[in-house]
Structure formats: C-alpha cells, structure tokens
Amino acid sequence: MGMSGIIVENMKSIIEKLGKPYFKDENFFLYHGNSLELLKEIPEGSVDMIFADPPYNLSNGGFTVHAGKRVSVNKGNWDKSKGFEADFAFQKEWIELCHPTLQLNGTLWVSGTYHSIYQCGCALQSAGYHILNDISWYKPNASPNLSGRYFTASHETLIWARKEKNGKHTFNYKHMREGEWPEDMLKRRGKQMRSVWAINTPQVWEKKFGKHPTQKPFNVLKRVILASTNKGDLVLDPFTGSSTTGLSAYAFGRSFIGIDTEKEYLDLSIQRFKEFQGRFRNQLEFHKNYTSVE
C-alpha cells in the first residue's frame, strides 16, 4: 500500500472511532465535543502533529483595549480560572491524552501567555515530552496597557515538543532558512529562522465572519505547519476555535481534525473554510503541491 493509501486508511480508522463529524469537506474534519473525551478515541500513533491553544484562564472581569476601545477580557465560561490546582490538572490531562495519539516522531505545539504557558511546560515535561524550542511570537501591533502599572504585553509563547526524547521529528530547516517570509519584519532570507517571530495579529480578511477571542493569525500557523509537517500529514487541534490551524493545514495539503466544545466557533470555522476555499482556490492548488526547498 502506498503512502496515500496509508493516509486514507488511517483517516478511516480515526473517523470510525470518533463518529460522525460536525463538518467535513475533503480532508478537513470538525468535531463538536470535549477534547478530554474525544482524544481517548483517537487510535494510538495516528497523528503527526498537534497544535493546541488551550484556555488561558484570563476571564477575570478585567479590561483591555481593542481597536482603540476599552473592552472586557471575559471570553466565556470556558476561559474562567477554577483555581491553580484545577487549572493545572486540566492542562496536565489534555497533554497526557495527546501523547499516545502522536506517532513515534510526532510533535506537539502549545501556545499561551504567562497565565497558562508555564503550567503547560511543566505538564509537557511531566508527561515525557522532549521540549525542542520555545518561540516568542512578538506582536508589533499589540494592544496598549490600560493601567500603566505593567509592561505592555506584546508577545505569546509557543512551546514545541517531541513525543519521545530519542525520536526524529520533522523540521523543514531549508525552507525556514531560504523561504520568503514577508510577514515577519525580523526574518532575512538566507539567515537561520530564529525563535522570535515578529508577526502582526489577524488581518481584516481573517475576521470577516467574526473573531474568536484568542484567534491566531494565519501567518503564525502557516509557519508552524510548514516547519514541522510534510504534505499528507495529519494535524490535530483539540481546541480548534475558529480553525486557523485547519485553514493552514488545508492550504498546504495536510489533513486536519479540529475539536471544540462551542458550536458557535465551529460554525465560524465552517464559514471561514468555505470562504477560504473560494478566495484562494488557485493559490491552494499551488500550496497543496508545495514541497520544501531542497
């Protein structure tokens, strides 16, 4: 059986375990449910890469600035802290559940702010992952600080970890070095990709149908996908939100499974996916045949 046949059979076995998806189109699958339950159903060793943007537990009644206006930071009950022990137990549980789903050389990315990322880093090490990098995603257009009592928060941290210490993870080094990255004001072609990425927050087209409160820009996920996966790989996002991970995976010929507890955001994901298909159809044909720089 060829590689494409293996991929098809692999997806069939996953779909049989997870049941009917909330939405599917080509190799783009969305599931409505609790990832703590659905992750248990995914066959062992079937996922190549996981990108997770778990709740930051920021919804505490505070305020921030958006588009020059004072707005609440409350995002929903899913983002409210339940106290340190419960929050850490949650991070530890989903990270442990992801571990068996990854193939031997698979990797996991997790994104967060200082409110959550240190718990995630501890949980990753506790679960046996081998940390490869921590990336600082610097936001040149970050919102200002209202109180004037703290440094203005203008970055998020992404931790990249391999399932096993002795594994051989995918890293498309040549493309990271030689590729064109016009969205990043710090990257120069022919220079090694460094661990600080200067990329603006989501663009106007990315918010056409609404915006998830922790939505990542396409350009950040594009880099994650192209750096750490190959064409045909299966990418999983257990907190898919508006599915920027999925759009990036689809654009570059990867298969995608996204899970979320909120139908509102799954419906937003579907709208974004359908618009993405239409708007970028010609470019998608190029992207899907993309191979790393040799």
Residue pairs with C-beta under 8 A, 6 or more apart in sequence:
1 9
3 232
4 232
7 232
7 234
7 255
10 43
10 46
10 234
11 27
11 234
11 255
13 43
13 46
14 42
14 43
14 46
14 234
14 257
15 21
15 29
17 41
17 42
17 43
18 31
18 38
18 41
18 42
18 257
21 29
21 30
21 31
22 30
22 31
22 32
22 263
22 266
23 29
23 30
23 266
23 269
23 270
23 273
24 30
25 273
25 274
25 277
26 250
27 250
27 254
27 255
27 256
28 246
28 249
28 250
28 255
28 256
28 273
29 255
29 256
29 257
29 258
30 240
30 243
30 246
30 257
30 258
30 259
30 260
30 266
30 269
30 270
31 38
31 257
31 258
31 259
31 260
32 259
32 260
32 261
32 263
32 266
33 259
33 261
34 261
35 94
35 97
35 238
35 239
35 259
35 260
35 261
36 93
36 94
36 97
38 238
38 259
39 94
39 97
39 98
39 101
39 238
39 259
40 97
42 101
42 236
43 101
44 100
44 101
45 100
45 101
45 102
45 103
45 104
45 106
46 101
46 103
46 234
47 101
47 102
47 103
47 106
47 234
47 235
47 236
47 257
48 102
48 103
48 106
48 170
48 229
48 230
48 233
48 234
48 235
49 102
49 106
49 107
49 108
49 109
49 170
49 225
49 228
49 229
49 233
49 234
49 235
49 236
50 98
50 101
50 102
50 106
50 107
50 108
50 109
50 235
50 236
50 237
50 238
51 108
51 109
51 110
51 111
51 221
51 224
51 235
51 236
51 237
51 245
52 94
52 98
52 108
52 109
52 110
52 111
52 237
52 238
52 239
53 110
53 111
53 112
53 214
53 216
53 237
53 239
53 241
54 90
54 91
54 94
54 110
54 112
54 116
54 120
54 238
54 239
55 78
55 79
55 90
55 116
55 239
56 79
56 112
56 113
56 115
56 116
56 214
57 79
57 80
57 81
57 82
57 87
57 115
57 116
58 73
58 75
58 79
58 113
58 115
59 73
59 74
59 75
59 76
59 77
59 79
59 80
59 81
60 73
60 74
60 80
60 81
61 72
61 73
61 74
62 72
62 73
63 70
63 71
63 72
63 73
63 146
64 70
64 71
64 72
64 73
64 143
64 146
65 71
65 143
65 144
65 146
66 143
70 146
75 213
75 214
76 213
76 262
78 261
78 262
79 213
81 87
82 90
87 116
87 119
88 119
88 122
88 123
91 116
91 119
91 120
91 123
92 119
92 123
92 126
92 127
94 238
95 108
95 110
95 120
95 123
95 124
95 127
95 129
96 123
96 127
98 108
98 236
98 238
99 127
99 128
99 129
99 163
101 236
102 108
102 163
103 163
104 163
104 164
104 167
105 162
105 163
105 164
105 167
105 168
105 169
105 170
106 162
106 163
106 167
106 169
107 132
107 160
107 161
107 162
107 163
107 169
107 170
107 228
108 124
108 129
108 160
108 161
108 163
109 158
109 159
109 160
109 161
109 224
109 228
110 117
110 120
110 124
110 158
110 159
110 161
111 117
111 137
111 156
111 157
111 158
111 216
112 120
112 156
112 157
113 153
113 156
113 157
114 157
117 156
117 157
117 159
120 159
121 131
121 134
121 159
124 131
124 159
124 161
125 131
128 164
128 165
129 161
129 162
129 163
130 161
130 162
130 163
130 164
130 165
130 167
131 159
131 160
131 161
132 160
132 161
132 162
132 169
133 159
133 160
133 195
134 157
134 158
134 159
134 160
134 195
135 157
135 158
135 159
135 160
135 195
135 196
135 197
136 155
136 156
136 157
136 195
136 196
136 197
137 155
137 156
137 157
137 158
137 197
137 199
137 220
138 154
138 155
138 186
138 196
138 197
138 198
138 199
139 154
139 155
139 156
139 199
139 200
139 201
140 154
140 185
140 198
140 199
140 200
141 200
141 201
142 152
142 153
142 154
142 155
142 201
143 152
144 152
145 151
145 152
145 153
158 220
158 224
160 228
162 169
169 228
170 228
170 229
170 230
170 233
171 227
171 228
172 226
172 227
172 228
172 230
172 292
172 293
174 292
174 293
174 294
175 226
175 227
175 292
175 293
176 192
176 193
176 223
176 226
176 227
177 189
177 190
177 191
177 192
177 193
177 293
178 189
178 190
178 293
179 189
179 226
179 293
180 189
181 187
181 189
181 223
183 199
183 200
183 219
184 197
184 198
184 199
184 219
185 198
186 194
186 196
186 197
186 198
187 193
187 194
187 197
187 198
193 227
197 220
197 223
199 217
199 219
199 220
199 223
200 217
200 219
201 217
202 211
202 215
202 216
202 217
202 218
202 244
203 217
203 218
205 279
206 215
206 217
206 218
206 244
206 272
207 215
208 272
208 275
209 268
209 271
209 272
209 275
210 242
210 268
211 242
212 241
212 242
212 265
212 268
214 241
215 241
215 242
215 244
216 244
216 245
217 244
218 244
218 247
218 248
220 244
221 244
221 245
221 247
221 248
222 248
222 251
222 252
224 245
224 248
225 235
225 245
225 248
225 249
225 252
225 254
226 252
226 290
226 292
229 235
229 249
229 252
229 254
230 292
231 252
231 253
231 254
231 288
231 289
231 290
231 291
232 253
232 254
232 255
233 254
233 255
234 254
234 255
234 256
234 257
235 245
235 246
235 249
235 254
235 255
235 256
235 257
236 256
236 257
236 258
236 259
237 243
237 245
237 246
237 256
237 257
237 258
237 259
238 259
239 259
239 260
240 246
240 258
240 259
240 260
240 265
240 266
240 269
241 260
241 265
241 269
242 265
242 268
242 269
242 272
243 256
243 258
243 269
243 272
243 273
245 256
245 258
246 256
246 258
246 269
246 273
247 272
247 273
247 276
249 255
249 256
250 256
250 273
250 276
250 284
251 276
251 280
251 283
251 284
251 287
251 288
252 287
252 288
252 290
253 287
253 288
253 289
253 290
258 266
258 269
260 266
260 269
277 284
280 287
